[in-house]
Amino acid sequence: MSRVYTLLIGLLLSLISLSLQAAQLTASVDRTRLNAGETVELTLETDDVTQFGKPDMSALESSFEVRDTRQLNSLKTLDGSSQATTRWIVTLLPRETGSVLIPSLQLGELKSQPLTLQVLQSEPQDPGSHLASIFIEASLDQDSVYVQAQTVLTLRVYHSVSLFDDSSLSPLQVPDARVEKLGDSRTYEKLINGVRHGVIETRYAIYPQQSGVLKIPAQVFSATLVQTPAEGSQGQEANPFGPQPGRSVRVKSAEVPLTVKPKPADYPADVAWLPARSISLEENWSPEPGTTQVGDSLTRTLILKAEGLAGAQLPPLPPTEVPGLRRYPDQPQLRNLPSERGLIGTREEREALVPGRAGAIDLPAVEVTWWNTREDHLEHTSLAARTLQISSNPGLAVDTPVNNDMSGVTVIGPPVWPWQLSTLLLACTTFYGFALWWRARGQPAIARAVQTGPSPRTVLDDLKRACLANDPQGTRQALDAWARQQPETLAEMAARFVPLSDALDGLNGALYSETGKLWLGEDLWRAVRKLPAAEHIKDPAGDAGLPPLYPK
């Protein structure tokens, strides 16, 4: 019994240890750069249900003014297991400018990681300005950009009064420019002349398509103000039990000019124009091409990432056109990731590479030419060339047809008259046939040999069934069985009949692709049915010839 108790106690301690290792207190902020007088939201999150109370916020008081703290509890159920999560959302107002540290906070035995904020010095406010209860600002991160380069427009709506939830901002439409919204709008607070204002901030990435002066039109913000009883009465009897019906307001931002520069004259004319803050190029393999054999499938993934460009602006990378290497590309994946400085566009290209011969296969270098908008000069980003060492695959031995062509053989000897040769041949065949007939008279009839393996009709039916069922794996197996009964190899038949070659490319693409795209086998079955016979191949077996391609 003591052993059982010891085992249970050890198991309980192990579970507690695992739960403590898995539990953590994570910290995050809604932004890392802000102006002086603006608030930032700190989120603390944990999934440890054994912790009670709330994190100790006393470490924040030296650098921040803690405005508000909200607690949110959630319960998620996935695959029969439940996970409880607790979040604390803390509104902070930095007391200083510069680099401000959010220290590690503690909840029981859990500690969060420290975070760093960049608090910028705000421009001094005119005491007589911005007296309206609601106004809007529009600003660009730079006043001059290259054509098709990114500039970030920031719209901030300030309000010192409460608003209903029906506020809206007019859609941003800029002529001769592409516009991408950078995430959702975010809210925070800011002190202006000692008055607390709520701020609604919306950001856009703008890509001008023509050089010259681009004018970003004014934006309109519409909202309904919450009126107090004194404001809503206006000589009428006020409602003492709550706010009065709201008052609709509309405010408009100023028009913002932008200077758009043309493409630099020294940029190469034969490459795509890529103005970006930074560009990186990565390469991944699955599996790693260490011990690769002929016929193996290698998946190569190239990832082009550009800061300051959308994914749709990134051009296709050079294809891997190498002799002895078949490629089956997938559709490129384009993604956009909002950041503090705008968009980070990503283009991911994945392709299956199948080596067709043994030996060294050289992959060329991949190079991307682009214009560095931060330092204003031409740059090149590249992946180095690579050599694949391919070994032979014993399981893919190719049958070589026997060549019985004797046209190149010269027989030297005494001349033989045609009539003498024909007479001798006739006599030999007559004698041989009579001997066989005489020998067969005294022997019982021999049963016909039973054919081993599937019949040509069965193999062809299996191939048809797999093709019309759009089953690439089953079609590949049936195709190999059918090809073994033919006088040529599958590669030789594909080389002399283009429809069969195209259909095989489609089948291989479906087999080696990782996207699981639908394959239709009707074209392959049609190519097999219409495959012309090879007239130049002689039957080395004489009378016991191969069965017809399409038996009756």
Number of C-alpha atoms within 10 A of each C-alpha: 6 7 8 9 10 11 12 12 12 12 12 12 12 12 12 12 12 11 15 14 10 10 17 18 21 18 21 16 17 12 15 14 15 17 16 20 22 21 25 23 21 18 18 21 19 19 20 18 12 9 15 9 7 15 17 12 15 10 13 17 12 10 17 18 14 16 13 10 15 10 13 10 11 10 10 10 9 7 5 6 7 10 12 13 15 18 19 19 18 19 20 23 20 25 14 15 17 14 12 17 15 20 15 18 21 17 18 13 10 18 15 19 14 13 15 13 18 16 20 16 13 12 8 8 10 9 10 7 9 14 11 10 12 22 18 20 15 20 17 19 12 12 12 16 19 24 22 24 25 28 24 23 21 16 21 20 21 23 20 19 14 16 18 12 9 10 14 12 16 11 8 15 14 15 13 12 15 15 19 17 17 21 14 10 12 13 16 18 22 21 15 19 15 9 9 16 22 22 22 16 18 19 23 21 24 25 24 26 17 17 17 14 13 19 13 20 15 16 19 16 17 15 19 18 22 18 18 17 17 15 12 18 13 9 8 8 10 16 13 10 7 10 15 18 13 16 13 14 12 14 15 17 18 14 12 15 15 18 17 21 17 14 17 14 7 8 17 12 8 6 11 15 20 25 28 22 20 18 24 15 18 12 13 12 13 11 12 11 17 9 11 20 21 20 20 16 22 19 21 20 18 19 19 23 22 25 23 26 27 27 22 13 17 18 14 12 15 11 12 18 11 13 12 16 18 20 24 20 20 17 10 14 13 17 15 20 14 20 13 12 15 26 27 22 22 25 23 21 20 22 24 24 20 21 24 16 17 17 16 12 17 15 16 16 12 16 14 19 18 23 23 17 18 10 9 13 13 16 14 12 15 13 15 10 10 11 12 16 16 21 16 15 14 9 8 10 8 10 11 9 12 11 9 10 10 7 6 6 7 7 6 6 6 6 6 8 8 8 9 9 10 10 10 10 11 10 10 10 11 10 10 10 10 10 11 10 10 10 9 10 9 8 8 7 8 6 6 6 6 6 7 6 8 11 14 19 16 12 19 22 14 18 25 21 17 22 26 15 15 16 18 21 15 15 23 18 14 20 22 14 17 22 16 12 16 15 21 16 17 19 13 12 20 19 12 13 15 13 18 24 19 14 21 20 17 18 24 19 22 20 19 20 20 14 10 10 11 10 17 18 23 15 18 25 22 15 19 20 14 12 17 12 11 12 6 7 14 15 13 14 8 8 7 8 10 14 12 12 18 10 9 5
